[in-house]
Amino acid sequence: MRYFVTIGEKEMEVELGPGEIRVDGDEVLADLVELDGSEVHSLLLGQSSHRILVARNGTGDWALHMSGRHLRARVVDERTRAIRELTPVKEGSGNAKALRAPMPGLVVEVAVQVGEEVVAGQGLVIVEAMKMENELKSEGKGRISKIFVEPGQIVEKGEVLVEFEAPGDPEKGSEG
């Protein structure tokens, strides 16, 4: 499985395969073992052993504490990254305006209702494509103003699935 790990401004490609770990194409000797069911882990990196505190938050970030250093890491798997690249994010306000289908597929579930307040990262719609279910999430906070799809509906790439009004959006009334 391939992951993209970002720490600060540096992004690394990490491949986990049977019996090997590659970072940016180079094989590395590494092992991470959880200690006693806690957030404390033993990390073997090369010939050095480290104790590391690993905590995951709800936004996909990991807080890492090792040898007095505190780092934040964002870990994204290959499939999630591909989906995000197909769904452009508008820069600026951080508030979502519309959720579009990143690929053609079948709507399996709509997890929100008109009038519902949503936050960044909240699951909105599940679309099945190529026999895999993909949860499409909100890129920002807002209120659902319209839902254009229902379970069982086939959608095309780029089709608007859900429309939002941003908090305090003067262009929209309070629907719902």
Residue pairs with C-beta under 8 A, 6 or more apart in sequence:
1 15
1 16
1 17
1 77
1 78
2 13
2 14
2 15
2 16
2 77
2 78
3 13
3 14
3 15
3 16
3 75
3 76
3 77
3 78
4 11
4 12
4 13
4 14
4 75
4 76
4 77
4 78
4 81
5 11
5 12
5 13
5 14
5 73
5 74
5 75
6 12
6 73
6 74
6 76
7 71
7 72
7 73
7 74
8 71
12 23
12 24
13 22
13 23
13 24
13 25
14 21
14 22
14 23
15 21
15 22
20 27
21 27
21 28
21 29
21 30
22 28
28 45
28 46
29 44
29 45
29 46
29 47
30 43
30 44
30 45
30 46
31 43
31 44
32 41
32 42
32 43
32 44
32 52
32 54
33 41
33 42
34 40
34 41
35 41
35 42
39 53
39 54
39 55
40 51
40 52
40 53
40 54
41 51
41 52
41 53
41 54
42 49
42 50
42 51
42 52
43 49
43 50
43 51
43 52
43 66
44 50
50 66
50 67
51 66
52 64
52 65
52 66
53 63
53 64
53 65
53 66
54 62
54 63
54 64
55 62
55 63
56 62
56 63
57 63
58 121
59 120
59 121
60 74
60 75
60 76
60 121
61 72
61 73
61 74
62 72
62 73
62 74
62 75
63 70
63 71
63 72
64 70
64 71
64 72
64 73
65 71
76 84
79 132
79 134
83 102
83 103
83 134
83 136
86 102
86 103
86 157
87 99
87 100
87 102
87 136
87 139
89 139
90 97
90 139
93 140
93 166
94 120
94 140
94 141
95 140
95 141
95 142
95 164
95 166
95 167
95 169
96 118
96 120
96 138
96 139
96 140
96 141
96 142
96 164
96 166
97 142
97 163
97 164
97 166
98 160
98 162
98 163
98 164
99 124
99 125
99 136
99 138
99 139
99 160
99 161
99 162
99 163
99 164
100 158
100 159
100 160
100 161
101 127
101 136
101 155
101 156
101 157
101 158
101 159
101 161
102 134
102 136
102 157
103 127
103 129
103 134
103 157
104 129
104 154
104 155
104 156
104 157
105 127
105 128
105 129
105 130
105 134
105 154
105 155
106 127
106 128
106 129
106 152
106 153
106 154
106 155
107 125
107 126
107 127
107 128
107 149
107 150
107 151
107 152
107 153
107 154
107 155
107 161
108 126
108 127
108 128
108 133
108 151
109 125
109 126
109 151
110 124
110 125
110 147
110 149
110 150
110 151
110 162
111 123
111 124
111 125
111 126
112 118
112 122
112 124
112 125
112 144
112 147
112 162
113 144
113 147
113 176
114 144
114 145
114 146
114 147
114 175
114 176
115 143
115 144
115 175
115 176
116 143
116 144
116 176
117 141
117 142
117 143
118 124
118 138
118 141
118 142
118 143
118 144
118 164
119 138
119 141
120 137
120 138
120 139
120 140
120 141
121 137
121 138
122 137
122 138
123 135
123 136
123 137
124 136
124 137
124 138
124 161
124 162
125 135
125 136
125 149
125 161
125 162
126 133
126 134
126 135
126 136
127 133
127 134
127 136
127 155
127 161
128 134
136 161
138 164
140 164
140 166
141 166
141 167
142 164
142 165
142 166
142 167
142 169
143 164
143 165
143 167
143 174
143 176
144 162
144 163
144 164
144 176
145 163
145 164
145 165
145 172
145 175
145 176
146 162
146 163
146 175
147 161
147 162
147 163
148 159
148 160
148 161
148 162
148 163
149 155
149 159
149 161
149 162
155 161
165 171
165 172
165 175
